[in-house]
Amino acid sequence: MKPTFFFYDLETSGLKPSEARIMQFAGQRTDMKLNPIGDPVNVLIKLTPDTLPDPDAVLLTGITPQKTLEEGVTEAEFLKLFYKEVASPATIFVGFNNVRFDDEFIRYTNYRNFYDPYAWTWQDGRSRWDILDLVRMTRALRPDGINWPFKESKPINRLEELTKANGLAHDAAHDALSDVQATIAVAKLILETQPKLFDYLLKLRTKAKVADLINKQRPFVYTSNHYPAEYLHTTLVSPLVAHPDGGAYLVYNLRNDPKPYLSMSPASLVEAWQYNEDPTVLRLPIKTLKFNRVPAVAPLSVIDKSTELRLGIDLSVIQANHQLLVENKTAFSKNLLEALSIMNKKREDLRVSLLPEADYDLYGGFLDNLDVNLFKEIHATSPDNLNAFLLKLNDKRLKSLLPLYKARNFPESLNGSEKLDYQEFCKSRISAEKVSKYRERMNELYEQSKNQRDRALLDELKAYLEMVL
């Protein structure tokens, strides 16, 4: 099949993909020239009683839990629609910051509902891309032909500001379908003004293309939110060493002199690597570049004099820093990998000590293929017979998720003891302490509110909280 784009956006109950839920999914398929194909998809998803939406999120989107319950579908119903109408072969999933945000929500939704969390982005010729990094790199390298917004003299790349600055339609920011249409408009603007850069970055969505650039072992351009806005989120980096977990590379920000770090022990590198709010503490300028996150990278040859000035870089300094790293690469890389091993061990010990609930533990390990092979059978089974899979599943996380999958999607199928179990689970999720803080935040927002719309939404949210309790 010919590839197509599927532009999509989510409105969610909060910011953490493991804990929050999708409340609205909207999308539009286009051809490769960004012309619409078919009707848009726009669906609300029912919020379940084990999740309280962030009051700030409700005020932002205007979507209340009651609205999702009245007009929405269950997660299980949504995913049937997703795989029937959205995830067709050769689809390129694309959004505005989808790789770091929306895609994670889709992964967790798949995981909770017994679908492979990753296959939707690669199986049957599917892939993903991100317009936000395209915007950032266009602004940094080829800004001509586009009006670039600023806020308080600082460059910003927010979708609503980009559409406003360029006279593009964006009727309702933070409505998923309106945001999708605005994202397509911004993508079309870049395709028309900078088609070569658009096509170049589109081809880089494959891991092999990214690896080809890194394997040259030369400095290259890297645009990422990890780098400061004052330099348009763009720098030049030197590839150091492959990440031991595979599919990633440690890269060094060449704006920084490597000398202070080359003599550091692994333990000292750990201290320098970790985040510290104290600006006087030396921070290690290393980033993990993940091939599957469609990074915005480009060869050094794209830098001309005007770009050099715009990004505030001196290529002679960049080359000198790179050469120093090359001369010390073996020893420095060895110390970095030891430091990384120390940090990973600490993270794993913390994860184990916290014993994350199954819902939150997508990244606790890959799913067993024997379990994944049962997923279609689970979806085809009557809710009354789902408990039989408790003996067939191997992964403890999936065994814990099965009763929740049944309760959230098929509550009418629960027997008396299952209802009580789910009520106890909801109580554990919505603790007295959490409710107290929740009410406190709602009261703060109510006092700060200056319009009837926000107060009406908060009143609905208070009513929902009482209903859940």
N, C-alpha and C positions, 0 to 999 in steps of 0.2 A: 504493500500500500504506500501511496505517497505520504510523506510526512505532513502533519498539520500542527499548528500551535493550539494549545488549549490554555487560554489566559484564565486564571482563577484567583479568587480572594476569599478570605474567611473573616467573619466576625466571631469572636470567641468570648467565653465567660471570664477570661483572665489571661495572664501572660505565660504561665508555665504549661507547656504541652502535656506534661505527665499528669497534672492535676486539673487543669481547666478543660473545658469542652468547646467543641465547635457549636455555635448557635445559628450561624448562617453560612451556607456555601453557595457561591455564585461563580459562573464561568461562561466563557464564550469561545467557541472554536473559530479559528481563522485559517486561511491558506497561508502560504509562506510569504505572500505580499501583504499580509495583515488584513485581507478582506474577510468579513464575517461569513461563516458557513453555518446555516441552520439557525435555530432559535437559541437564545441564551438559556442556561440552567440557573435556577434560583430557588433554593430550598432552605427551609428552617429545620433545625434538628432539635427534638424534644430534650429538654434538660431533665436529668433524673434526680430524685430526691436526696442523693448522696453528695450533691455538688451545689454549693452556693455561688452564684455569679458575683464577681467583684463589682461593688456599687459604682466604682469609677468607670468600669467597662460598660455597664448598663447606661450610664449617662452619656457616654461617648457614642454608642451605637443606637440607643433608643430601643433596643430589643429586650423585652422583659421575659422572664421565665414563663409567665402566663401565655405570652404570645407564641412561644415555641410549643407549649402544650396544646394550644388551640389549633395552630396551623401547621405544626411541624410533623416530621416522621421520626421514627426511632433510628438509632445509629445503624442497626442491622438493615433497616429498609433503605437508609441513605446509601450504604455500601453496595447494595444490590443495584441501585440506580447508577452509582459511580462506575461500577464495572460493566454495566450494560450500555450506558450512554456516554461516559466520559473517557474511560481508560481504554480506548480503542487502539489497535496496533499502530505503531509509528507516531503516536502522539508525543509532542514536546510540551511538557507541563511548564508553564511560565507565569510569573507574577511579579509583584514589586516587593522584594525582600522575602520571597517565598522559600528560598533555600534555608534560611536561618530561622524562619518562623512558621509559615503556613505548612510547609512540607513536614515539619516535625509533628504538627497536630494530625496530619493525615496518617503519618506512621503510627502514632499512638492509637488512633481510632481503629486502624487495621488490626493492630496488636490486641486490643481489648475485645475485638469481635471475630477473632480466629481467621484472619487473613494474614498472608505473609506481609510483614511491615515494609519490605523493601522492593518486592517484585514489581509493584505498580510503576516504579520509575525506570525500570530497565528491561523487563520482559517484553517479548513481542516487538522489539525495536523501539520501545518507548525511552524517553530521556527527559531531562529537565534543564531549565535555564533560568536566569534571573535578570530582570530589567534594571533593578537598582544598581548592580555593579556595572551594567552597560552604561547607565546614566553617569555614574561616577567616573568611569574611564573616559567617556566622551568628553566630559567637562575638563578632565585633567589633560588629555592629549589632543583632542580635536574639537574645541569648543565653538568654532565658527558656525553661524547660522541658527543658533539657539540662544534665547534669553535666559540667563542663569540667575536664579533668585538668591538674595542675601537676607539675613536677618541680623540686625544690630551689627552690620558690617562684616558678618561671618557668612561664608558660603553654606547654603543648606540645599538638600536634595529631596525634600518632602514632596510627595506626589501632588498634594493640593497646591503647593507653592509653584511647582513646575507648570502645572496646567494654567494657573492664574497668570504667571509671567509670560506665557506663550499663547494666551487667548484660546486655550483648549477647553472643551466642555467638561465640566465636572460638577454636576448638579447637587450631589449629596455625598460629600466626603464621609467615610466610615459607614456607608452602605456598601455591602460587598459588590453588588452588581455595578453601581456607579463607579466604584474604584477600579473594577475590571475594565470598564469602558475608557476610563481615564488612562489606565496603564497602556492599553492598546494605542491610544492617541499619542502618548509620549513615545512609545516604541516606533510608531509610524513617523513621527517627527525626526527621530534619529536615523531611521532607514532612509528618509528622503535627503537629509543633510549630510550624513556621514555613512553612506552605504558600505564602504570598504571595511570600516571598523565594525559595523553591525555584523557583516558576514563573517569577519575574522573571529569575533568573539562567539558567534553562534557555533562555529566549527569546533571551538575549544571546549564545548560541553562534554566531549568524550575524554575519558581518563587518559587514553593513549596519546591524544594530542597534547595534553598538559605535560605528560611524562616526556614527550619528545623535546619540548622546550627546556625542561629542567635537566635532562640528561646531557645537554650540551655543556653544562658546568660553567656557564658564563653568567655575568650579571644580567638580570632581566627586570622589567617593570612589573610591579605588583600593586594593584588597587584593591583596598580592603577597608572595611570599617574599623579594623584594628589600628589603622594609621590615622594621624590627626587630620581634622577637617581643614586646618590652616594650610596644609600641603595637599588639599583636595583628595585626601585619603590615599595618596599615591606615593610610592617610593621606589628605589632600586634595591634589589636584594641579591644576595649571593647564595646559591644552593650549597648546603654543607654536607648533610648525610641523610640517608633514607630513614624514616621513622620505623622503629622495630615492629610496630603493629602492621606495617604494610599499607600501601595506598596513600602515603603521605611523605612529605619531605620537610626537614628542618631548614628554614631559610633565615639569613641574617640581614637586618636592615642596614644597608651600607651608608646611611647618613651618619652612622655612629662609628667612632674610632674603635677598632677591636682590641687595642692594646690592653685596656684595663681588665678584659675578660680572659685573655689567653693564658694567664698564669694562675687563674682561679682553680681551686680544687672543686671536685664535684659537689661537695657540701656547700661551698660558697656560691657555686652556680645555682644551686637550688634556692638559696636565699635571694639571689638577684633575679631569678626567673619568676618568683611568685609575686603577686600583686601587693604593692605597699602604697598606702595613701601619702606617705611622707615623700615629698618631691626631692628631698636631699639624698634619698637612698638610691643607689645605682641600680638601674633596671636593665636586665638582660634583653637586648633587642632581637630576640629570636621568636619566630612564629612558626607554627605547624601549618603547612600548606597541604590541604587535603584534596586529592585529585577528584573525588566524587562530589565536591562542593562547587563545581564549575567556577573555579577561581578566574578572576579577570587578570590575566598576565599577558605580557607582550615582550618581544625582543628589544634589546637596547637600541637598535637602529631606529625605532620610532621617535626617539628623543631628538628634537631639533633645538636650535638656539632659543626660540620663543618658548618652547616647552620647558627647557632648562630653567629659564627665568621664572616662568609661571609656577613651577614646582619648588623653586628655591633650592636647586641642587647645583653642585659643581662637579662635572664629570671627571675632572682630574683627581678630585678627592675620592670620588666613588671608586675609580680604578685603583688608587693607592690602597684603599681599605680592602678591596677585593684581593689584591695581590698579597697583602699581609695575611689574609685568611688562607689563601692558597698555600703559602709557605708554612703555615702552622696547622693545616687542616687535619692531619692524622691525630695529633695529640689533642687538639681542641675538640674534635668530633668524639673521641673516646670519652673525654670528660663530660661532654654534653649527654651522651647516651647513658653514662652512669648516673648523672643527675636526674635524667628523665626516669630511670628505673627507680630511684629513690622516691620521686614524687608519685609515680604510679602505684608503688607499694603502699604509700600513705593513703592514697585515694581509695584503693581496694580495701585496706583495713577499715577505713571510715565507712565505706559502703556496707561491708559485712557487719560492722558493729551497729549500724543503724537499722539493719534488717528491713530494707524497703519493702513495702507492700507490693504485691504482684502487679497492681495497676501502674505503679511507678517504675517498674524494674525492666522496661524494654531492653535497656542496655546492660542487663545482668548476664548476657551471653546469647549467642545465636540459638535459634530454635532448632530442635532435632527434626531432621527430614521426615522421620517416621510420624512425628506429631503433625507437621505441616501437611503430610499426605492425608490426614484425617479431616482437614478443614472443610473440604467440599461435602464430606459426609455429614459433618456437624450442621452445616447450613441447610442440608436437605432433610434433616431429621425433625420430627415433630417436637415442639418444646417439652411435651410430657415425657419424652424418651431421652432427653439430653443427658440425664444423670448416668446413663450407661457408659458414657465416654470417660467418666472419672477413673475407670479401671483400665482404659485403653491409652490415655495420655501419659507420657513419661515426665515431662517438664513440670516441676512443682508449681511454677508460676501459672501455667495453663490450667492445672487442677484447681488452683485458687480462683482463677478468672471465670471458670465455667459456671458456677452458681451465680456470679455477678452478671455474666452475659445473659443468662436466663431471666434474672430478676429485672434487669434494666430494659430488656427488649420484649419480654413476654410476661409481664407481671400477673396477667390473668391466669397463667399456668401454674403459679406457685401454690403448693399445699400449705397447710397451717404452720408446720415447723419451718418451712422455707421462708414464709412471710416473716416469721419471728426472727430468723437468722438475718434476713436482709434489713429488718428494722434495727437490729443491734449493730449491724455494719454501718447503717446511716448515722446512728447515734455516735459511733466511734469517729466518723468523719466530721460530724457537725457537733463538736464538743461544746460544753458550757463556756469554756474559755474563748473558743473561736466565736461563738455567738455573741459574747460580751463585746469583743473587739469589733465584730461586724456591726452591731447596733451603734457602737461608738462612732464608727466611720460614717454610717448613714446619717447620724445626727449632725456630724461635722459638715457633711455635704449639704444637708437640709438648711443649716444656718448660713452657709456660704452662697446658697442658690439665690439667684435674683430673677428667675423666670418661672412661670407656671409649669412649663414643660418638664423641667428637671424635678420639681416638687411632685408632680403627678407620677413620674417614673419612680421616685423614691417611695411614694405611698404604695405603689404596686409592689415594690420590692419588700417593703415591710409586711405587707399582707402575705406575700409568698413565704417569707421566713416563718411567720406564724403558722401557715398551713403545713409547712415541712415539719416544724417542731411538734 
